[in-house]
Amino acid sequence: GNGSRCRQVPAVPRSRVRPPKNQKEENTEELLKDARSRSLGAAALFMVILLVVAVIVLMAPRGKESPRGKTTGRDSARNSIPDHCTAEIPSNVQLIEGRVPPEPTTGGVLPTISLYSPCLWNNYGKAAKNWAPSAKWSWKKTLPGEMEVLVLQHPHERPLHILNVSGSTKQHRGQIFKAVTRNIFPNFGELNEETYGWYQAQYSTGLVVMLPDPDAHITLVKAQAQWRSTFEGLAQEYSPRYRMAYASTFDATAREWIRKEFG
């Protein structure tokens, strides 16, 4: 009325009309949102863990399949060792770090038998076990393809390459027992209570012993060095019919042992 016009307010569609929320409904909706977010977070974490496990399984090394269809790391390691070698290193075999065996802390009379090869030969391991008291045993691991060498060295003497194994002489590995036996006695070795029994066991072999003059030499080492070339020459000429040796005369105990054994 009064000639004034009423401004018409547009009606709000029913679908857009949202009744006011009370406090209880708001709290319930917040809890649902929090639960959904936690559920999604746990699911994402589970997927990440599953993906990491799958990558580890795919990247794990696989050995060769055994006859029964099962693959184990032990089978793979065993298959990588050549037939003429062993993975077991006897406790009396010393590993060589450098190119040559370390010098013994004491003099001694035992030879040193050293193997240079990519793996430890079966026959070398057996010889080291069976003849443990007869020598000092050592092994140097070399690169594949290098010449494999068995070296025997007596105290105060030059090293002997008693076996050389290359690609064309692989059968020589089986001759280790024969090669060691043939060279186990020195050309000119020390004779004492420990070694005398070794020489006595050579029933068909004679023994020539050098007894140095204590007044002419300072030590037994000096005496054997002075006479070595002479007696090594005799050893080359008369071996194996005669063995050449030297004995100490520098103390009363050694002289008494010589009188008792040789008169």
LINTATA-V610075 format. One record per pair of residues at least 24 apart in sequence whose ideal C-beta (glycine too) atoms are under 10 Angstrom apart, sorted by the first residue. I is the first residue (numbers start at 1). J is the second residue. D is the distance in Angstrom with one decimal. If there is no record, write none. Layout:
I:J:D  I:J:D
This chain:
80:119:9.5  81:119:6.4  81:120:9.3  81:122:9.9  82:118:8.4  82:119:6.2  82:121:9.4  82:122:9.5  82:144:9.8  82:170:9.9  83:122:8.2  84:117:9.4  84:119:8.1  84:120:9.8  84:121:6.0  84:122:5.9  84:123:7.9  84:124:9.8  84:148:10.0  84:165:9.6  84:170:7.7  84:173:5.5  84:174:8.3  85:117:8.0  85:118:8.1  85:119:3.6  85:120:5.8  85:121:6.1  85:122:6.3  85:123:9.9  85:124:9.1  85:125:8.8  85:173:9.2  86:119:7.8  86:120:5.6  86:121:7.6  86:122:5.0  86:123:9.4  86:124:8.6  86:125:5.1  86:126:8.8  87:119:8.3  87:120:7.9  87:125:9.8  88:120:7.9  88:122:9.4  88:125:6.5  88:129:9.7  89:120:6.0  89:125:7.3  89:128:9.0  89:139:7.2  90:120:8.8  90:124:9.1  90:125:5.7  90:126:8.9  90:127:9.5  90:128:4.7  90:129:5.2  90:130:9.9  90:132:7.6  90:137:7.3  90:139:9.5  91:128:9.3  91:129:9.2  91:132:9.0  92:128:6.0  92:129:7.8  92:131:9.8  92:132:4.9  92:133:9.1  92:135:9.4  92:136:8.2  92:137:5.7  92:138:9.6  93:120:7.5  93:124:8.1  93:125:7.4  93:128:5.2  93:129:9.1  93:132:9.3  93:136:9.4  93:137:4.7  93:138:6.5  93:139:5.5  94:136:7.3  94:137:6.9  94:138:4.4  94:139:7.6  94:140:9.9  95:120:9.9  95:138:7.2  95:139:6.1  95:140:7.6  95:141:7.6  96:138:5.2  96:139:6.5  96:140:3.8  96:141:8.2  96:142:9.9  97:140:8.3  98:140:8.2  99:140:7.3  99:142:9.8  100:138:9.4  100:140:8.4  100:151:8.8  100:153:9.2  100:159:8.4  101:136:7.7  101:137:9.5  101:138:4.6  101:139:9.5  101:140:8.0  101:151:8.6  101:153:8.0  101:159:9.5  102:138:8.4  104:136:6.9  104:155:8.3  107:155:6.4  107:156:8.9  107:190:8.5  107:220:9.4  107:221:7.7  108:136:8.0  108:155:6.6  108:190:9.0  108:194:9.1  109:154:8.5  109:155:6.4  109:186:8.4  109:189:6.6  109:190:5.1  109:191:8.9  109:192:7.0  109:194:6.3  109:195:5.3  109:198:9.2  110:134:7.1  110:135:5.4  110:136:5.4  110:137:9.9  110:154:8.6  110:155:7.8  110:194:9.2  110:195:9.3  111:135:5.0  111:136:7.2  111:137:9.9  111:152:5.6  111:153:6.2  111:154:4.7  111:155:7.5  111:157:8.6  111:159:9.8  111:160:9.2  111:180:9.0  111:183:8.1  111:184:6.9  111:185:9.0  111:186:7.1  111:189:8.9  112:136:4.6  112:137:7.9  112:138:6.5  112:151:8.0  112:152:7.4  112:153:5.0  112:154:8.2  112:155:8.6  112:159:8.4  113:137:5.5  113:138:7.5  113:139:9.7  113:150:7.2  113:151:7.4  113:152:5.1  113:153:8.1  113:160:10.0  113:162:8.5  113:176:9.1  113:179:9.7  113:180:6.5  113:183:9.2  113:184:9.0  114:138:4.6  114:139:7.1  114:140:6.7  114:149:8.3  114:150:7.4  114:151:4.7  114:152:7.8  114:153:7.5  114:159:8.2  115:139:4.8  115:140:7.2  115:141:9.4  115:142:9.5  115:148:7.7  115:149:7.7  115:150:5.5  115:151:7.9  115:163:8.8  115:165:10.0  115:173:9.9  115:176:8.7  116:140:4.8  116:141:8.4  116:142:5.3  116:146:7.7  116:147:7.9  116:148:6.4  116:149:4.6  116:150:7.8  116:151:7.1  116:161:9.7  116:165:9.7  117:141:7.5  117:142:6.0  117:144:9.6  117:146:8.3  117:147:9.2  117:148:4.1  117:149:7.7  117:150:8.4  117:165:7.5  117:173:8.6  118:142:5.6  118:143:6.6  118:144:4.8  118:145:8.1  118:146:7.4  118:148:7.5  119:144:8.9  119:148:9.3  121:148:8.2  121:150:8.4  121:163:9.6  121:165:8.9  121:173:5.5  121:174:9.1  121:176:6.9  122:173:8.3  122:174:9.3  122:176:9.5  123:150:9.8  123:173:6.3  123:174:6.3  123:175:8.5  123:176:4.6  123:177:6.9  123:180:9.8  124:150:7.4  124:163:9.7  124:173:8.3  124:176:6.0  124:177:10.0  124:180:9.5  126:176:8.6  126:177:8.3  127:176:5.8  127:177:6.2  127:179:9.8  127:180:6.2  127:181:9.7  130:177:8.8  131:177:9.0  131:180:7.3  131:181:9.3  131:184:8.4  134:180:8.6  134:184:6.8  134:198:8.4  135:180:7.8  135:184:7.6  148:172:8.6  148:173:7.5  150:175:9.3  150:176:6.4  150:179:6.7  150:180:8.1  150:183:10.0  152:179:7.9  152:180:6.8  152:182:9.6  152:183:5.2  152:184:7.8  152:186:9.8  153:183:9.9  153:186:9.5  154:183:8.6  154:184:9.0  154:185:8.3  154:186:3.7  154:187:7.4  154:188:8.7  154:189:6.2  154:190:9.6  155:186:7.4  155:189:7.6  155:190:7.3  155:221:9.5  155:224:9.3  156:186:8.2  156:187:9.7  156:188:7.9  156:189:8.6  156:190:8.6  156:221:7.6  156:224:6.3  156:225:7.1  156:228:6.9  157:186:5.8  157:187:6.2  157:188:7.4  157:189:8.3  157:228:8.2  157:232:7.9  158:187:9.3  158:232:9.6  160:187:9.7  182:240:8.9  185:235:9.1  185:239:8.2  185:240:8.2  185:243:5.9  185:244:9.4  185:245:9.2  186:232:9.2  186:235:8.4  186:243:8.6  186:244:8.4  186:245:8.2  187:228:8.4  187:231:7.4  187:232:4.6  187:233:9.1  187:234:8.9  187:235:4.2  187:236:7.3  187:239:7.5  187:243:8.9  187:244:6.5  187:245:9.9  188:224:6.9  188:227:7.8  188:228:5.6  188:229:9.2  188:230:8.8  188:231:4.3  188:232:5.3  188:233:9.6  188:234:8.5  188:235:6.2  188:243:9.0  188:244:4.8  188:245:6.9  188:246:6.6  189:224:9.1  189:231:9.8  189:235:9.6  189:243:7.9  189:244:7.8  189:245:5.5  189:246:7.7  190:220:7.6  190:221:9.7  190:224:7.4  190:245:6.9  190:246:6.2  190:247:7.2  190:248:7.7  191:243:9.1  191:244:9.7  191:245:4.0  191:246:6.6  191:247:4.4  191:248:8.7  191:257:9.8  191:258:9.1  191:261:9.2  191:262:9.9  192:220:9.9  192:245:9.4  192:246:9.9  192:247:6.6  192:248:7.0  192:254:7.5  192:257:7.5  192:258:9.8  193:253:9.6  193:254:9.2  193:257:6.1  193:260:10.0  193:261:8.8  195:245:7.7  195:247:9.5  196:245:9.1  196:247:9.0  196:257:8.7  196:261:6.8  198:243:9.4  199:243:6.0  199:245:6.9  200:261:9.8  202:240:8.0  202:243:6.9  204:240:8.6  204:241:8.2  205:238:9.9  205:239:8.8  205:240:6.0  205:241:6.6  205:242:6.7  205:243:5.8  206:238:8.2  206:240:9.8  206:241:6.3  206:242:4.3  206:243:7.2  207:242:7.0  207:243:5.3  207:244:8.3  207:245:6.4  207:262:9.9  208:234:7.1  208:235:8.8  208:238:8.0  208:242:5.5  208:243:7.1  208:244:5.3  208:245:7.1  208:246:9.7  209:243:9.2  209:244:8.3  209:245:5.1  209:246:6.8  209:247:5.6  209:258:8.5  209:261:9.7  209:262:7.5  210:234:9.9  210:244:7.5  210:245:7.2  210:246:4.3  210:247:7.6  210:249:9.9  211:246:7.6  211:247:5.9  211:248:8.8  211:249:5.4  211:254:9.8  211:255:9.2  211:258:6.8  211:262:8.7  212:246:6.8  212:247:8.5  212:248:8.0  212:249:5.9  212:250:8.0  213:249:7.5  214:248:9.0  214:249:5.3  214:250:5.3  214:251:8.9  214:254:9.8  214:255:8.8  215:249:9.9  217:249:9.1  217:250:8.0  218:250:8.9  219:248:9.1  219:250:6.8  220:246:7.4  220:247:8.4  220:248:4.7  220:249:8.1  220:250:5.8  220:251:9.6  220:254:8.6  223:248:8.6  223:249:8.6  223:250:8.4  224:248:9.7
